Amino acid sequence: MAKKLCVNIDHIATIREARKVREPEPVAAALLAELAGCSGITVHLRQDRRHINDGDVHLLRHTVTGSLNLEMAPSAEMVQIAKQVLPNMVTLVPEGPNELTTEGGLNVEARISEIATAVQGLHSSGILVSLFIEPKMEQVKAARKAGANYVEFHTGHYADAFERRDENEVELELSKLQEQISFAVKSGLKVNAGHGLNYRNVKRIAELSDIEELNIGHSIVARAALVGMGRAVKEMLKLIASH
């Protein structure tokens, strides 16, 4: 069965915020991505609101017909916002004030009490919870202990190795990912994956077993700027399905 595709539209909002105007509209991008066949929409509501803002999230909740995945830090403020919006899923991610993008997985093992509290709060409103983690056994175990429904494995190290054309490192990262995917599934967790995936490297990840959904953002938005959102999404779906 082909992996599902969840399109992250954060960088549509980044373009908008470059001029502090009303366009391009993230909701319009989400609708176009859904019409092209993606299964869901992802947005990251950062604490500094550098791209997606609260209004975007509320509008998306009322317009997205597939799954809405809200990425956020495991803070009390963000949990309260999620409980108001009621996305289909929340993905808890690490967040630093000066990072350009998420730089690695959430250290669930080191923050187990804080993250478990956030998970419990989200579950109380019927929201599925995923934790964005590195493909490491101790993090999978901690995610299970924290009560998560899903883990999303960070594929950034694989993507970096692919760009460097380091075949040995690519194979090592793929092996790590498959090993921890299998361990997560045996532990009762469902599995998503994402970060750094693009039209060149996605097929190797799509070949891995037991991943339900791939989260891809920047590459699709960059392609959409040249050929349109519909075509960009369809091209990615074709690559994911072709393994």
Backbone bond lengths (Angstrom), bond angles and torsions (degrees), N, CA, C in turn:
res aa  C-N    CA-C-N  psi(-1)  N-CA   C-N-CA  omega(-1)  CA-C   N-CA-C  phi
1 M - - - 1.464 - - 1.530 109.49 -
2 A 1.327 116.93 132.01 1.459 121.28 -178.72 1.524 111.19 -66.64
3 K 1.319 114.54 146.21 1.457 119.38 175.45 1.526 110.49 -65.90
4 K 1.314 115.99 148.73 1.453 120.54 172.36 1.526 109.25 -78.25
5 L 1.327 115.86 158.33 1.461 121.50 177.44 1.519 109.65 -119.00
6 C 1.320 115.56 123.63 1.466 121.94 173.77 1.530 106.74 -110.54
7 V 1.325 116.81 121.42 1.465 121.69 -174.30 1.521 110.03 -94.74
8 N 1.326 115.48 122.72 1.465 121.40 176.22 1.527 108.56 -87.21
9 I 1.323 116.39 120.44 1.474 121.01 -175.52 1.529 112.84 -105.74
10 D 1.337 117.45 18.81 1.466 120.47 -179.92 1.529 112.47 -50.21
11 H 1.338 116.08 -42.40 1.461 118.20 -170.12 1.528 113.66 -81.60
12 I 1.318 117.10 -6.71 1.466 118.39 163.23 1.525 108.27 -65.29
13 A 1.334 115.80 -42.90 1.465 120.40 177.67 1.526 111.37 -68.41
14 T 1.345 117.43 -31.78 1.467 119.90 176.52 1.523 110.95 -60.46
15 I 1.340 116.08 -42.55 1.474 120.01 177.67 1.533 109.92 -62.51
16 R 1.309 116.48 -44.32 1.471 120.73 178.25 1.525 111.33 -58.51
17 E 1.336 115.82 -46.68 1.460 119.91 -175.30 1.529 112.67 -70.84
18 A 1.332 117.85 -16.38 1.464 120.21 176.86 1.521 111.26 -61.17
19 R 1.344 116.37 -29.19 1.464 121.17 178.67 1.535 112.96 -114.83
20 K 1.331 117.12 -3.80 1.467 121.79 -178.40 1.526 110.87 56.17
21 V 1.332 115.06 47.01 1.467 120.85 179.93 1.530 108.78 -121.30
22 R 1.311 117.59 -165.11 1.463 121.42 -174.68 1.521 113.60 -97.79
23 E 1.319 116.88 -7.60 1.462 119.28 -176.66 1.520 111.60 -130.58
24 P 1.324 116.35 150.81 1.463 128.38 0.80 1.530 112.06 -73.57
25 E 1.317 115.77 153.28 1.449 122.42 -174.89 1.537 110.29 -92.22
26 P 1.335 118.38 118.41 1.468 120.18 -179.76 1.526 114.10 -56.49
27 V 1.323 117.81 -36.43 1.467 120.15 179.92 1.521 110.66 -62.57
28 A 1.334 117.27 -40.32 1.467 120.44 178.19 1.525 110.28 -63.23
29 A 1.321 116.79 -40.96 1.463 120.22 178.09 1.524 110.89 -63.02
30 A 1.326 116.19 -40.37 1.463 120.26 179.10 1.524 111.60 -62.17
31 L 1.319 116.13 -43.41 1.458 119.64 -179.77 1.525 111.66 -65.16
32 L 1.309 116.99 -40.55 1.464 120.78 177.83 1.530 111.19 -64.68
33 A 1.334 116.49 -39.50 1.464 120.26 178.20 1.524 110.80 -65.20
34 E 1.326 116.72 -40.11 1.468 119.96 178.05 1.526 111.40 -66.28
35 L 1.320 116.72 -41.95 1.457 120.08 178.51 1.532 111.57 -61.40
36 A 1.336 116.23 -29.23 1.464 120.59 179.89 1.523 112.53 -80.91
37 G 1.339 117.24 -8.16 1.455 118.91 172.20 1.509 117.72 116.34
38 C 1.335 119.26 3.71 1.465 118.15 178.35 1.526 109.98 -71.39
39 S 1.311 115.90 157.52 1.464 121.16 -176.25 1.515 113.30 -89.54
40 G 1.322 116.64 -19.31 1.457 118.68 -177.19 1.510 112.46 -164.07
41 I 1.330 114.33 170.96 1.461 122.93 179.85 1.523 108.24 -123.92
42 T 1.323 115.61 134.46 1.465 122.05 176.47 1.519 109.64 -114.78
43 V 1.327 116.05 138.66 1.467 121.35 169.96 1.523 108.50 -137.83
44 H 1.314 116.10 147.39 1.466 122.43 177.79 1.521 107.86 -108.48
45 L 1.308 116.40 110.24 1.465 121.24 175.05 1.520 107.47 -87.66
46 R 1.319 114.50 96.12 1.458 119.97 -178.81 1.529 111.01 -77.71
47 Q 1.316 115.42 155.73 1.453 119.71 -179.01 1.524 111.95 -66.40
48 D 1.346 118.14 -26.30 1.463 120.44 176.99 1.528 112.91 -91.47
49 R 1.356 117.19 -0.94 1.463 123.18 177.79 1.530 111.54 52.58
50 R 1.327 116.77 42.47 1.468 120.08 -175.08 1.526 113.22 -69.60
51 H 1.331 117.70 -22.06 1.468 119.81 177.34 1.528 110.87 -137.00
52 I 1.301 118.64 -78.73 1.464 121.28 176.48 1.526 109.99 -69.29
53 N 1.335 115.99 136.47 1.459 119.22 178.04 1.529 110.61 -118.78
54 D 1.310 116.13 176.98 1.458 121.23 -176.11 1.527 111.84 -60.33
55 G 1.328 116.66 -40.28 1.455 120.15 179.17 1.515 112.45 -61.75
56 D 1.346 116.27 -39.66 1.470 120.10 176.90 1.520 111.14 -58.64
57 V 1.323 115.78 -44.68 1.460 120.27 -175.91 1.532 110.89 -63.92
58 H 1.325 116.68 -42.54 1.464 120.07 179.55 1.533 110.83 -66.46
59 L 1.329 117.19 -40.59 1.467 119.94 177.98 1.523 111.53 -64.70
60 L 1.312 115.62 -41.32 1.460 119.39 179.52 1.518 111.43 -63.42
61 R 1.322 116.87 -38.80 1.456 119.84 179.44 1.532 111.05 -60.08
62 H 1.329 116.66 -33.03 1.462 120.36 -178.13 1.522 113.37 -86.90
63 T 1.335 117.91 -11.19 1.462 119.96 -174.06 1.525 114.54 -118.78
64 V 1.313 118.37 -30.24 1.464 121.35 -179.73 1.524 109.07 -68.82
65 T 1.316 116.72 127.11 1.464 120.83 -178.48 1.529 112.53 -93.83
66 G 1.325 117.12 -23.14 1.457 121.03 175.25 1.514 110.25 -89.33
67 S 1.314 116.01 -147.06 1.457 121.31 -178.43 1.530 110.66 -85.09
68 L 1.324 116.44 136.85 1.463 122.03 174.07 1.525 108.14 -109.12
69 N 1.326 114.91 119.05 1.465 122.23 -179.26 1.524 108.46 -109.71
70 L 1.323 116.74 117.89 1.463 122.24 -178.68 1.514 109.51 -102.69
71 E 1.326 116.68 111.80 1.460 121.34 173.75 1.519 108.77 -83.43
72 M 1.333 116.42 139.99 1.461 119.54 -178.78 1.526 110.43 -166.25
73 A 1.318 115.77 161.12 1.454 121.43 172.78 1.525 109.50 -73.01
74 P 1.335 117.64 153.28 1.466 120.40 -178.33 1.527 113.12 -81.56
75 S 1.331 116.25 52.00 1.467 120.84 -178.46 1.522 110.28 -99.34
76 A 1.328 116.20 159.10 1.467 121.09 179.50 1.528 111.08 -61.36
77 E 1.342 117.00 -38.49 1.461 120.52 179.13 1.523 111.03 -60.50
78 M 1.334 116.13 -46.74 1.458 120.18 -177.23 1.529 112.00 -69.03
79 V 1.320 116.90 -36.02 1.462 119.64 177.17 1.523 110.30 -61.23
80 Q 1.324 116.45 -41.65 1.467 120.09 179.63 1.527 111.59 -64.64
81 I 1.328 116.74 -39.91 1.466 120.40 177.67 1.529 109.65 -63.18
82 A 1.323 116.78 -45.47 1.464 120.48 179.96 1.525 111.22 -61.38
83 K 1.309 117.67 -37.41 1.465 121.22 -179.51 1.527 111.32 -68.34
84 Q 1.329 116.67 -23.80 1.469 121.02 175.28 1.534 110.88 -81.58
85 V 1.325 115.85 -41.90 1.468 121.19 -175.60 1.521 111.73 -76.96
86 L 1.336 116.75 -38.82 1.466 123.24 -177.87 1.533 112.92 59.99
87 P 1.344 117.22 59.71 1.466 119.34 171.80 1.516 109.51 -67.05
88 N 1.327 116.49 164.63 1.459 119.91 176.61 1.521 111.38 -66.37
89 M 1.329 115.16 -36.38 1.460 120.25 -179.77 1.522 109.59 -144.11
90 V 1.309 115.57 145.65 1.462 122.27 167.83 1.515 107.86 -112.48
91 T 1.328 116.51 131.45 1.454 121.04 172.56 1.518 107.86 -108.97
92 L 1.332 116.39 115.11 1.459 121.25 179.15 1.521 109.27 -81.52
93 V 1.334 115.38 129.20 1.464 121.64 -175.00 1.521 109.91 -132.16
94 P 1.339 117.71 156.46 1.460 119.93 172.31 1.522 109.09 -72.85
95 E 1.302 116.72 154.90 1.456 119.06 -177.90 1.518 110.20 -149.16
96 G 1.335 116.19 124.42 1.457 121.77 176.92 1.519 110.15 -116.13
97 P 1.338 118.18 146.31 1.463 120.62 -174.68 1.521 115.14 -67.10
98 N 1.328 118.45 -25.85 1.468 121.38 -175.09 1.524 113.96 -108.24
99 E 1.318 118.10 3.13 1.458 120.09 -178.21 1.525 111.19 -76.30
100 L 1.338 115.56 145.76 1.460 120.11 175.16 1.518 110.61 -76.03
101 T 1.330 115.31 -37.73 1.460 122.08 176.95 1.514 107.36 -149.27
102 T 1.304 117.99 171.26 1.460 121.24 179.43 1.527 109.44 -57.79
103 E 1.318 116.65 127.96 1.459 120.77 -168.86 1.520 114.01 -98.19
104 G 1.301 118.22 -5.24 1.458 120.68 179.66 1.512 109.97 175.00
105 G 1.318 115.02 -176.01 1.445 119.47 -177.77 1.517 113.16 -79.06
106 L 1.312 115.10 161.15 1.449 123.07 176.10 1.527 108.92 -70.50
107 N 1.336 116.40 132.11 1.465 120.03 177.98 1.526 108.28 -85.56
108 V 1.321 114.82 81.01 1.468 120.63 -176.02 1.524 110.55 -64.90
109 E 1.312 116.34 -39.24 1.462 120.49 -177.98 1.527 111.44 -57.70
110 A 1.346 116.85 -40.62 1.467 120.94 -177.37 1.528 112.84 -80.85
111 R 1.346 116.66 -16.67 1.477 120.09 -175.25 1.528 111.11 -125.20
112 I 1.326 116.26 32.44 1.459 121.49 -169.32 1.526 112.96 -58.10
113 S 1.326 118.29 -41.89 1.463 120.67 -177.31 1.522 111.07 -65.95
114 E 1.345 116.29 -47.84 1.468 121.92 179.50 1.526 111.26 -60.39
115 I 1.328 116.05 -44.80 1.460 119.92 -176.37 1.524 111.22 -71.92
116 A 1.318 117.01 -39.06 1.464 120.05 177.32 1.528 111.08 -61.32
117 T 1.332 116.86 -38.26 1.469 120.88 177.45 1.529 110.58 -63.34
118 A 1.338 116.42 -43.24 1.466 120.39 178.26 1.526 110.93 -63.74
119 V 1.324 116.36 -43.13 1.468 120.86 179.46 1.523 110.34 -61.01
120 Q 1.312 117.23 -45.78 1.460 121.18 179.91 1.525 111.69 -61.20
121 G 1.342 116.26 -40.90 1.457 120.18 178.30 1.516 112.61 -63.17
122 L 1.306 116.59 -40.60 1.464 121.24 179.16 1.525 111.12 -70.38
123 H 1.319 116.33 -42.20 1.467 119.93 177.94 1.527 111.79 -61.27
124 S 1.326 116.78 -31.73 1.467 119.48 -179.31 1.520 112.28 -64.53
125 S 1.338 116.19 -19.20 1.466 121.20 176.10 1.524 112.12 -104.59
126 G 1.307 116.66 12.49 1.464 120.98 176.22 1.510 114.76 77.00
127 I 1.335 117.81 22.74 1.466 121.93 -177.37 1.525 109.60 -97.79
128 L 1.334 116.82 128.48 1.456 121.21 173.05 1.524 109.46 -67.93
129 V 1.333 116.03 145.80 1.469 119.90 -177.15 1.526 110.46 -125.85
130 S 1.330 114.58 130.88 1.455 123.01 173.42 1.525 108.47 -116.91
131 L 1.323 116.32 146.62 1.465 121.32 176.52 1.523 108.96 -115.81
132 F 1.322 116.05 127.76 1.467 122.51 -179.24 1.524 107.95 -84.26
133 I 1.328 117.27 109.92 1.463 120.88 -171.64 1.526 111.92 -134.40
134 E 1.326 114.09 163.87 1.463 120.79 170.93 1.531 109.33 -74.32
135 P 1.324 117.78 153.32 1.475 120.46 177.70 1.529 111.24 -76.26
136 K 1.331 115.07 72.73 1.461 122.27 -179.55 1.520 108.92 -130.53
137 M 1.334 116.00 138.63 1.461 120.25 -175.20 1.521 112.53 -58.75
138 E 1.340 117.12 -40.42 1.465 119.05 -177.86 1.525 111.99 -65.14
139 Q 1.328 117.04 -31.41 1.463 120.37 178.30 1.532 110.92 -75.28
140 V 1.317 116.80 -36.67 1.468 120.19 175.89 1.524 109.75 -62.97
141 K 1.329 116.65 -45.72 1.462 120.51 178.90 1.528 110.91 -60.38
142 A 1.335 116.34 -42.24 1.464 120.27 -179.81 1.527 111.20 -66.89
143 A 1.336 116.65 -37.23 1.468 120.31 178.05 1.517 110.68 -62.72
144 R 1.312 115.58 -42.09 1.467 119.74 177.24 1.527 110.61 -63.64
145 K 1.325 116.34 -43.49 1.466 121.24 179.86 1.526 111.45 -63.67
146 A 1.336 117.00 -34.01 1.464 121.60 -179.71 1.522 112.61 -74.60
147 G 1.326 117.07 -12.23 1.458 120.65 176.07 1.509 115.52 95.22
148 A 1.346 117.66 14.18 1.468 120.49 -178.63 1.524 111.24 -65.66
149 N 1.326 114.99 153.81 1.467 121.54 173.24 1.523 111.42 -89.27
150 Y 1.319 114.90 -36.09 1.467 122.92 -176.55 1.520 109.87 -130.67
151 V 1.314 115.43 158.83 1.460 121.72 159.47 1.522 107.26 -120.78
152 E 1.316 115.73 147.31 1.464 121.26 170.66 1.514 107.21 -114.77
153 F 1.319 116.08 115.28 1.451 119.22 -177.08 1.529 111.24 -80.52
154 H 1.320 114.00 134.62 1.465 122.97 178.71 1.528 109.19 -72.83
155 T 1.319 116.65 117.31 1.466 121.53 -178.45 1.525 112.53 -100.95
156 G 1.322 117.34 12.15 1.458 120.86 -175.71 1.512 114.46 -63.49
157 H 1.338 117.72 -36.55 1.470 119.78 -179.43 1.530 109.97 -67.51
158 Y 1.325 116.41 -39.71 1.465 120.13 174.42 1.525 110.53 -60.81
159 A 1.340 116.67 -46.38 1.464 120.72 -178.02 1.531 111.26 -61.90
160 D 1.328 117.02 -39.74 1.470 120.67 178.41 1.525 110.91 -64.41
161 A 1.327 116.04 -44.22 1.471 119.90 179.28 1.520 110.83 -63.17
162 F 1.328 116.51 -38.29 1.462 121.16 179.09 1.531 110.10 -62.54
163 E 1.333 116.86 -43.17 1.469 120.41 -179.73 1.522 111.22 -65.92
164 R 1.328 117.12 -31.98 1.474 121.01 178.33 1.527 111.82 -79.83
165 R 1.334 116.85 -7.72 1.470 123.50 -175.97 1.521 111.51 59.16
166 D 1.307 115.01 36.44 1.460 121.69 177.67 1.530 107.52 -92.95
167 E 1.330 116.07 90.21 1.462 121.06 -173.54 1.525 112.80 -61.06
168 N 1.337 116.60 -38.44 1.460 119.15 179.36 1.523 111.04 -62.81
169 E 1.315 115.91 -42.77 1.470 120.11 -179.87 1.529 110.90 -69.74
170 V 1.324 116.47 -37.55 1.471 120.12 176.53 1.520 110.06 -57.91
171 E 1.336 116.24 -48.48 1.459 119.87 -178.63 1.523 111.44 -65.25
172 L 1.326 116.97 -37.14 1.467 121.15 178.24 1.520 110.52 -63.21
173 E 1.332 116.88 -45.52 1.465 120.67 -179.01 1.525 111.27 -66.78
174 L 1.316 117.14 -39.27 1.467 119.67 177.24 1.525 111.12 -64.15
175 S 1.330 116.01 -38.86 1.465 120.37 178.56 1.530 110.91 -64.48
176 K 1.335 116.32 -43.19 1.471 120.81 177.37 1.523 110.56 -60.19
177 L 1.320 115.25 -45.49 1.458 119.61 -178.85 1.517 111.64 -61.71
178 Q 1.346 117.02 -48.09 1.459 118.89 -178.06 1.528 111.68 -64.52
179 E 1.322 116.56 -38.87 1.467 120.09 179.11 1.532 111.04 -61.31
180 Q 1.343 116.44 -44.99 1.464 119.76 -177.40 1.530 112.43 -78.00
181 I 1.318 117.30 -27.86 1.472 119.73 172.22 1.525 109.37 -61.43
182 S 1.318 115.85 -48.06 1.466 120.28 -179.64 1.524 110.95 -62.48
183 F 1.338 116.59 -41.22 1.463 120.30 179.41 1.527 110.89 -65.10
184 A 1.329 116.92 -40.99 1.467 120.76 179.35 1.521 111.06 -62.48
185 V 1.322 116.27 -44.28 1.467 120.28 179.94 1.522 110.49 -63.13
186 K 1.317 117.07 -42.48 1.467 120.82 178.04 1.529 111.15 -64.84
187 S 1.342 116.19 -25.71 1.468 121.40 179.63 1.523 112.44 -83.61
188 G 1.335 116.47 -2.18 1.464 120.39 178.29 1.515 114.87 94.49
189 L 1.328 117.11 10.61 1.453 121.65 178.91 1.528 110.73 -99.87
190 K 1.322 116.24 149.58 1.453 121.30 170.60 1.529 107.99 -94.78
191 V 1.337 116.26 158.75 1.463 119.69 -167.94 1.524 112.33 -128.79
192 N 1.334 115.09 130.31 1.460 124.24 167.04 1.526 107.64 -117.85
193 A 1.330 116.94 172.92 1.459 119.99 178.66 1.516 109.66 -152.02
194 G 1.330 116.04 153.22 1.454 119.64 177.39 1.514 113.33 174.74
195 H 1.288 115.59 166.59 1.464 130.44 175.40 1.520 109.90 115.64
196 G 1.322 114.58 118.11 1.458 121.12 177.71 1.512 114.75 77.10
197 L 1.325 117.86 6.69 1.462 119.99 -179.25 1.524 110.54 -77.94
198 N 1.339 115.62 140.72 1.460 120.67 -178.35 1.528 110.05 -147.15
199 Y 1.323 115.62 -173.25 1.466 120.65 -174.89 1.531 112.19 -69.89
200 R 1.322 118.20 -17.70 1.454 121.57 179.87 1.525 112.44 -88.39
201 N 1.327 117.05 -35.57 1.464 118.64 -169.73 1.532 114.99 -109.75
202 V 1.331 118.01 -4.81 1.466 119.31 -170.33 1.532 113.49 -69.35
203 K 1.321 117.86 -28.25 1.467 119.33 -173.43 1.525 112.37 -62.94
204 R 1.333 117.83 -36.64 1.465 119.73 -179.71 1.532 111.17 -66.63
205 I 1.319 117.07 -35.56 1.462 120.79 176.87 1.527 110.19 -71.64
206 A 1.325 116.58 -39.05 1.468 120.65 179.69 1.527 111.61 -64.26
207 E 1.319 117.82 -21.36 1.465 121.68 178.42 1.526 112.79 -76.63
208 L 1.319 117.98 -18.19 1.467 120.89 -178.96 1.527 109.93 -70.27
209 S 1.306 116.23 142.38 1.467 120.19 -177.86 1.527 111.59 -83.58
210 D 1.331 114.70 153.84 1.466 124.34 170.21 1.528 115.19 74.65
211 I 1.321 118.90 9.50 1.465 120.38 170.06 1.524 107.82 -85.26
212 E 1.308 116.96 129.96 1.460 120.29 179.36 1.524 112.18 -85.37
213 E 1.338 116.99 -40.63 1.466 119.30 -170.20 1.517 110.26 -148.11
214 L 1.329 115.72 142.16 1.452 122.20 173.74 1.525 109.13 -106.65
215 N 1.322 116.32 131.26 1.458 122.11 175.87 1.522 108.86 -100.40
216 I 1.328 116.60 117.61 1.467 121.54 -176.30 1.525 108.56 -134.97
217 G 1.322 116.29 131.01 1.451 119.89 -176.66 1.512 115.26 -127.46
218 H 1.330 117.02 -73.03 1.456 120.95 -170.21 1.520 113.09 -55.54
219 S 1.316 116.71 -44.85 1.466 120.01 -177.66 1.521 111.65 -62.18
220 I 1.325 116.84 -41.55 1.468 120.00 -179.93 1.522 111.08 -69.08
221 V 1.332 117.39 -42.30 1.474 119.92 178.65 1.525 110.55 -64.44
222 A 1.346 116.88 -39.70 1.462 120.10 178.10 1.524 110.96 -62.76
223 R 1.319 117.05 -42.80 1.465 121.21 177.99 1.527 110.24 -66.73
224 A 1.322 116.43 -39.94 1.462 121.12 -179.64 1.524 111.93 -62.16
225 A 1.331 117.02 -31.52 1.467 120.27 178.39 1.521 111.41 -62.86
226 L 1.328 117.08 -23.72 1.463 121.69 -178.68 1.519 113.39 -100.11
227 V 1.331 117.55 -37.30 1.469 119.67 -172.41 1.525 113.67 -123.20
228 G 1.334 117.57 -3.64 1.465 120.28 -178.35 1.524 111.71 100.27
229 M 1.323 116.11 149.34 1.460 121.20 -176.42 1.530 112.01 -63.72
230 G 1.317 117.30 -42.21 1.459 119.81 -177.76 1.509 112.29 -58.94
231 R 1.318 116.73 -49.80 1.462 119.91 -179.81 1.521 111.49 -65.91
232 A 1.328 117.20 -39.80 1.464 120.94 -179.58 1.523 110.85 -60.32
233 V 1.314 117.38 -43.65 1.465 121.34 -179.94 1.527 110.53 -68.34
234 K 1.312 117.08 -44.72 1.467 119.94 -179.58 1.525 111.70 -61.44
235 E 1.326 117.38 -39.60 1.466 120.71 178.54 1.528 111.04 -63.49
236 M 1.342 116.92 -40.26 1.464 119.89 178.95 1.531 110.28 -68.33
237 L 1.325 117.03 -42.45 1.462 119.58 178.21 1.526 111.67 -59.87
238 K 1.311 116.91 -38.50 1.472 121.12 179.41 1.527 110.38 -63.70
239 L 1.323 117.28 -41.51 1.466 120.51 178.68 1.522 111.30 -65.92
240 I 1.321 116.93 -41.83 1.464 120.58 -179.11 1.529 110.72 -64.31
241 A 1.326 115.66 -37.30 1.477 120.49 -176.52 1.532 112.60 -80.93
242 S 1.332 117.86 -10.79 1.463 119.62 -169.76 1.527 114.12 -90.59
243 H 1.322 118.94 0.26 1.470 120.17 -176.69 1.528 110.75 -72.14
